[in-house]
């Protein structure tokens, strides 16, 4: 089915995005990456929106301002949820191996399944329920994979110079956001990752609700979603009086690539949500194909350790994915 292919494409690109995020944060702070990331993504979305208006049957005014007031409010709420989720997720990713973060991110399957059942009234089949349990088992097995502290063996630094630059960025960021959590305590960053998972799961359910009646196009949702996101980050920077190294941000190629991957992946996901037979529970499990990409990326790009054990966890996830679509 088309919506399954779209969700799988999203999963692969999402895994690649985690790698790009971690590489981008070697040279820039979390907020710098987030700000430029959202602005560049908005530019890409505006370009695709212009093309859709030109080749489509809907006029520009109706396409941009033809939504109901409630839809604008719901999109703004979704954007704020992701705004918070991104801050939590990026900061957690910066402090842990990308392969570990990718597996922890599977917790959103549990959160999304719960929300799908409670909010949307979805009822998973027996095989889908088993698939969700297998994904949870893969997440549980991760606790037995011992990791070296990220700050002691920084996988993202390919050489001593890169490590020194990363440490300098970390110090600047700590000062900027007034972070007082001891760096050796990884539990806080695991908590941030879990918060990000829950909020992303909630956003996924909101997407399904927004697209359910067929009056909202995927392009409209993506455009207003990114507009609100940029607005939230601008307000955040102004209120917190955060200094941004604009020149350094623009010279960071990983942020540019990250933005392109984000636009393509999110459009694929919005298209999938537009199909009436698509289900949030199944979609959330399918998204976990990103785990394989993050584990391989951690091994090939960041030279992370214990990849075999992580692949064992991932193999359990794959079995869950297969069961979920039977």
N, C-alpha and C positions, 0 to 999 in steps of 0.2 A: 504494500500500500504506500501511497505517496507520503502520507503523514509520518509513517514509520521511517522512511528514507530521510525525510527532513530532520527528524529528531536525532537519528544516528549521525547525520552530518553535523548537527549542533554539538553532539557529544565529542566528536573528533576535534572540531575546532575549539571547543571549550578546553579540552586537554592541552592543545597547543597554546591557548591563551595563558594558562597557568605558567607555562615555561617562559613566555614572553613577559609576563608580569614580573617574575622573579629576576629576569635579566634586566628589565627596565629599572628595577629598584636598586640595582648595583650603583647606578650613577645619579639617580634622582630619589627624592623622598617620596613617601607614600602619597602625600597630598599633591605633590607636583605631578606624579604619574596619573593620579585620578583626574586632576583638572584638565591636563592636556588630552588625556585619553577620552574624556567625555566631549570636549570641544571638537576634537578631530572626528570623533564618531558622529557628532551632530552635523558637521560639514558633509560627511559622506552621505548621511541620511537625507539632508536637504537636496543633494545632487540626485539621488535616486527618486526622491519625491517629485522633483521637477520633471524628470523623465516620465514618471507615471502619469502626471497631470497632462503632459503633452500628448502621450499616446493613448490615454484613457478617455472615457466618456464623461467623466466628472469634471466640472469646471474648478478652477483654482479656489474660488471663494467657498464653494460648497465643500471641497475636499479638505480645506484648512479649517473652516469655521462652521461646518454643517453638523457638528456633533451636538448632542444634548448636554445641558449643563452638568448633569449627573455623571456623564461619561468623562468630561474634563476633570471633574473632582476625583473620580475613581483613578484616572491615569496619574493625577498628581499624587494621590495616596500611594499608588504602586511605585512611583518614582522615588518618593521619600523612603519607602521600605528598602528599595535597592540602594539608595544613597547611603543609608546606615549599614546595610549588608556589605557593600563594597569597602567601606572604611574598616569594618571588622575583619573581613576576609583578607584584604591586602596586608593589613598589619600582622595577621597571623601567618600568612604565607611568607612574609619577610623574615620571620624568626624560626621557620621550620623547613625541613627538606620538602621539595615540591612533590616527591613521591608520597610522602606521609600525608601532606595536605590533601592530595588527590584522593587518597583512600578515606580520610576523615570526612571529605566532602560527600561521601556516600550516605552520611547520616540524613541528608535531605530526603532520601527515599522514605525513611520512616516518617519524618515530619509531613511530607507531601501525602503519603498514604493516609495518615491520620486526618489531615485536612480534607483530602478528597472524599473520605468516608463521612466525616462529620459535617462538612460544609456543602459538598456537591452531591452527597447521597450515593456515591459510587459504591458498588459492591464487587470486590475482587473475586475472581474465580479461584478454584482450588489451586490450579497451577500458578496463577499470578500471586496468590498468597505464599506459596512455597518459594517463588522467585524472590519475593520481598524478604522472606526469612533467610534465604541464602545470602542475599546482599548484606543483611544485618550480621550474619555469621562472619562474612569476610571482614566487616568492620571490627567485630569482636576479636578476631585473630590478630589484628594489627597491634593489639596491646602487648603481644608477646614478641614483637619485633623491636628490639632495643636499638635506639638511635643515639649517636654521639650528639652532644649539644651543638646547635647550629653555630653558636658563636665560637666554638672551639675548632670546628672543622667546616668552614664556610664553603659549601659546595659551589656557590655561584661565582666565587673568585677563581679565575683560571690561573692567576699568578699573584705574586706578592703585591704588585702595584694595584691590582684590582681589589684585593682584600683591604689594602690601606684606604682606598677610595670608598669602599663600602662602609668601613668603620667610621670614616669621617661623615658620611651621609647619615649613618645611624645616630651619631652624636648630635648632629644638627637637628635631626627629626625629634630626638628625645627632648631637646630643649624647646623646640617649636610647640609640641603638643603637651608638654609638661608631664611626660610619662614617668611615673615613679615605681613601676613594677620591677622587681629585681630580675635581671636578665636570665639568671639560672633557673627561674621558675617557669617551666614550660606550660604548667596547668592553665595559666591565664590566657596563653595564646591558643590552647586547645578550646578553652571556653569561647574565645572570640570566633574561632572557626565554627563552633556549634551554633552560635548566635547567627553567623552568616548563613549557615545551612538552613536554619529555621526560617529566617526572613526570605531567603531565596525560594524556599518551598511555598511560603505564603504568596509570594509574587507569582509563582507558577499557577497557583489556583486562581489568583486574580485575573491572569491572562485569559484563562478558560472562561471565566464569568463574563469578562468584557467582550470576548469574541463570540459568545454563545448565541446571541440573537441575530447575528449576521449583518448588523447595521454598521459595524466598525470594521474598516479594512485594516489589514496588517500594516500597510504603509502609514496610515493615519496614527495607529497606535505607536509605532516606532518613532515617528516624528515628534509627537507631543511628549512622549516618554523621555526622549533625549533633551527636548527643550526644557522640561522641568528639571531634569538631572543637572544640566548646566547651570540653571538658576540656583539650585540648592548649593552647588559647590562654590559658586560666586559668593553667595551670602555667607557660606561657611568661612571662606578665606577672609572676607571683609570683617565679619564679626570677631574672628580669632586673630585678626591682624597678622596673618601669616605672610611672610616674605617668600615670593616664588622666584627661583632662578630661571627666568624665562629663556634666556639664551641656552642654558644647559638643557632645559626641557626640550627645546626644539632640535637640539643636536643629538638627542637620544633616539636612535632608530627603532628601538624595541617598542617605544610608545606608539610610533606611527604604525608599525605592523600589528600591534595589539588592537588598535582602533579598527583597522580593516577587518581583522578576524571577528571582532565583536559585531560589527554591522552585518556581515554575512551570516554569522551564526544566529543572531537574534531574529533576522528576517526569516530564516528557515524555521525557527521555533514558532514565530507568530503565524506563519503559513500553516504549520501543523495544527495549531490551536484553532484555526478557522474551519477545520474539517469536523463535521458533526459527530463522526464515529471515533474521533480521537479521545483518549481517556487520560486524565492527569496521572493516575497511578502508573499506567503502562509507560507513559512518556517519561516520567521521572526515573523509572528503572532503566529505560533505554539510554537516558542521558549519561548513565554511569559508564558507558563505553569510554568516556574521557579518562577514566582511571588508568587504562592501559597506556594511553598516550603520556600521562604524567609520570608513570613509573618508568617507562622507557626513556622519557626525557630526562628524568632524574639521573638515570644511569649514563646515558650518552652525552648529555650536555653538562651536568653538574658533578659527574663522577661519584654519585651517591652509593653507599654501601648496602649490603644485604638485599639486593634486588631480587634474588631468588625467593626469599621469604615473602617479599611484597607481591611477587608474581603469583605465589600460592594464594594469597588473599584475593588477588585480582581474578584468579581462575574461578574461585567460588562466586565472585560477582558475575562473571561471564555466564556461569551455569544459571544464575538467577535471571539474567537478562533473557537467555534462551527460553526458560520456563515462562517468563512473563508474556511472551508473544505467541505462545502455543495456543 
